[in-house]
């Protein structure tokens, strides 16, 4: 898997075998829609997997990246991928890694910027996480600058937001 844009463009990173990484075309679409709003933003990569989307956000100018995943194995892979792009620890103060189950995550603790917060969530498909995430987001006091992006299966219906389809994958921007 490779980073598709920004400072780390074309660098290859690894993905754990048992996850479904976000496709290059989907990552390109995310950052095309976000555009310049990524610059200096706080980017939250929830259900982070390989960390590719968060690393891509850093590559494209995000100020802080918060990776959240429940798997110890996945967290190790994220740390390994960060070493690929940042072997000299230049970005260590801009990266936060949280090993927690989604049910234990308090969203308000992740939104650390008063300027621009972007939440990207890519939960396992068709397992009920999208519904639980929407319930958490409904109770969240979103500012007008905050962007919520959910990658989900086309079989998981989200009525609100702007939708983009990529085969079986949907991106919903809220």
N, C-alpha and C positions, 0 to 999 in steps of 0.2 A: 504494500500500500504506500502511496506517495502523497506528500503535501502538494496541493494544487495551486497555491499562490502565496505571495508575500515573500518575506525574508528567507524562509526555509523551502521555497518552491523546489519541487522535484526531489527533496530528501525522502528517502524511504524509511518507513517505520514499520514495526511489527504489530500483529494482532493475535491475541490468544486464539487457539484453535476452536474453542467452543462458543465463540461469540459471532454475531452478525455485524461486521463493521459497516459504517455509513459509506456508501459508494462514492467514488470521486465525483460523479455527475450530480449527486445530491448535495455534497459539500459545496461544489461550485455554485449551485442554485442558492443555497443558504446565504453565502457571502455576496452573491450578486444582488439578492433582495436587500440584505442589510446595508450593503454599500459602505459609505464612509462612516456610518454610525458605529462601526466596529472600533474605530480609532479611539483610544483611551477609555474604552468601555470595560466594565467588569463583566466577564463572560463566565457563565456557570454551565459546566458540562455534566449534566445529571444522567445517571446510568452511563458513565463515561466509556466503558469498554476499553478500546485501545487508546483512547485519549486523542484520536485523530482530529476530531472536530475542535476540541479545546486547543490543541497544538496549532491547528490551522488558524484559529482566532488569534493566538499569540503571534504567529507568523505575519498576520495581516494588520497588527497594530493594537490589539487589545491591551489594556494596562494591567489587568489582573485576570488570572484564570483560576477557577475553582473546579477541580475534578471531584466528582462524587460517585462512588461505586461501592457495592457491598462485598465484592469478592476480593479476598486477599491476593489471589493469583492475578486478577486483573490489575489491582493496584501496583503490584510488582512490575507488570508489563508497562503500565503508564510511566512509572519511574524510569524504567529502561529506555522507553521512547524519549523521555525528556532528556536523558543523558546523550542520546543520539543528536539532538538539536542543540544541547546546551552543556557540552562536556566541561566547560570552564565555570559553570554555575553563575553566569552573568544574569540569568533570569530567575534565580531561586527566590528572590524577594517578591516576584510577581506571580508565583505559583503556589496554590494551596491544594493539598490532596486530602480528601476526607474519605475514610473507610467506614461507611455506615449503611444500614439498610434504609431503603426509601421511607419506610414507615417511621423511622427515627429522625429523619431530616426535617429541620425547621427552616422553611424557605426564607423567612425574614432574616435569619442569621447569615444567609448567603448573599443577600442583596446589600453589598457594602458601599456602593457608590451612590452619591446623591445626583450624579450626572446621568449616567446611562448604564443600565443593567440589562444583560441579554441572557435569558435562560434557554438553553437547548436541552431537551430531554429526548432520549432515544430508548424507551423501555422495551423489554422483551415483548414481541408482538403477541397479541391475542391471549394475554394472561391476566387481564383485569387492571394492569397498571395505568393505562390511559384514563380509565374512569376515576381511579384513586387520585391521579395527578390533577385531573380537572376539578375534583372536589377540593383538593388542597389549594389550587389556584383561585377557586371561587372565593375562598376565605382570605385571600391575600390582597392587601391594599397596593395595587399596582399604580405606579406613577405614569404620567403620559409619555415619559421617555423610555420606559421599560418595554422590552420585547420578549414575548414567550414564543418559542418554536418547539413544536412537538413532531418528531418523526414517528410514524405509526403505520400499521397495516391498513390497506384500503378497506379491510373488513371491519375496522374500528371507526365508528362514526363520531365525528366531532362536528356539531352543527354550526358553531360560530367560527369566525376567523376567515382568513384567506388560505385557499388550498392549492397545492401543486402535486401532481401525480407523476410518479416515476415507476412504471410497472406495478408491482404489488405494494410499493412504498408510497406513502403520502407525507407531505410536509404541511403542517398547519401553523400559520402565523397568527398569534392572538395579540 
